[in-house]
C-alpha cells in the first residue's frame, strides 16, 4: 500500500474507528478439510523446529519478554523468517480479565500447529507460532503487535478482546500484516482495514437469532437488560440485544449497568427483581456475568438468563454449578455433534488436555487451519497475497463449512445453547 494522501486519509479513518471502539471485550477458491492428529502438547511460547524428516517438533519455553513469553530460535528472524519456517504471531489474554478465554485459545492453537506440522506444514515449511500474553489490556496488545511487526511475522492471530483489537489492529493494518481475529465480536473490528478478518461470529450475527429462539422457546414478553457500560464488547452486545428485543416485540422492564471488576450486583438485581421480568438479558464478560447470575439466584430469581458470547465457557458451569442451570447463550459452535472435523477436534483436545474444548478453543483451532489453508494457496508470503488468499477461503473446520463474507466477517451458522445438567446443550 503506497504512502499517498489517500492512504493517509484511510489511516486517519482507522484511528477514528479505533478510538470509537476503545471503550474496552471479546467480536479461484480451493476447498480443504482439517486433518486429525494428536501430537505432544506445547508450551506458552511456541517454537516448532523441524529436525530430521519424520521427527517430532521441539517445543521450547523461554524468558519473559514484553509482558509475554518470547520465542527462541537458533536462526535470526527477518525477511521470510527462517528458511524452513512460516512465522505467525498470536496475541492472547493469558493473564488478567480474559485469561479464561486466552488459556483455552492457546491450547487449541498449539494443537493445530502440531497437527499441521506433523502433516507436512505449509508447502514443506513448518509453522512456528509465537504466543504472547496481551494481558487483557489494549496497551499491552499494541506492544505485542509491534513485536510481531518487528519480527516480520506473516500473519497475526488475536487479540482475545475486542477493545485490545481496536487499539492493536490498526498497527497491523498499517504494516500490511493480515490479522485473523478468533474471538472479537464487537462491531467495527473488520472496518479497521482490509487486512483484518475474523472467524468469530459478531454479536450482530448471533444475538438476533438468540432472541428469536429464546422467545419461541420461553414465551417471553418482557425482560430486564443489564450490561457492562465500559467495554466495547459488552456495549456492542447491549446495542444488538436492545434492537433484537424491539424487533421481536419484547418489552424492556429496566436497564441496569455495571463496570469491569464489579463484584456486588445487589442493587442491580434488586431493581431487576422489582421489575418482574420473564427473563434477564445480560451482555457481560464471564467474571462479571458470574457475579450477576449468582446474585440473581441468591435473591431467589429462577427466571431464564440470556447471555452474549462472554458466557461461552465451561467455567460458567464449573464455577456456578446448579445456579448456571437455565442460562441461554448464542454461540458460534457447540461441542455436541457437528461435522466430523468438530467431533475429531473435541476427541483429540480432550485426550490431549484432559478437558473438553469450549467455543474459544474451537475458533482458535479453526483459525490456525484457516490461515494455513490461505498460506498454502497464496501466491507468495507477502501480506497482500496472504490477504487476497483469505478472501477465497473455502474450508471445512470444526466451526463448519467456512467462508468469509465480503466484509471479511465469518460466514457460518450460529447456534443457541442452554445450560442443562451442567453442560451446554443445543436448543432445538
Secondary structure, DSSP 4 states (H G I P E B T S, - for coil): ---SHHHHHHHHHHHHHHHHHTT------EEEE----------SS---B--STTPPPBP----EETTEE----SS---TTSSTTEEEEEEEE--SSTTHHHHHHHHHHHHHHHHHHHHTTTBTTBEEEEEEEE-TT-HHHHHHHHHHHHHTT-SEEEE-SSHHHHHHHHHHHHHHT-EEEESS--STTSGGG-TTEEESSPPHHHHHHHHHHHHHHHH---EEEEEEETT-HHHHHHHHHHHHHHHHTTPEEEEEEEE-TT----HHHHHHHHHTT-SEEEEE--HHHHHHHHHHHHHTT--SEEEE-GGG-STHHHHHHGGGGTTEEEEES--SSS--HHHHHHHHHHHHHHSS---HHHHHHHHHHHHHHHHHHHSSSSSHHHHHHHHHTEEEEETTEEEEE-TTS-EES--EEEEEETTEEEE--
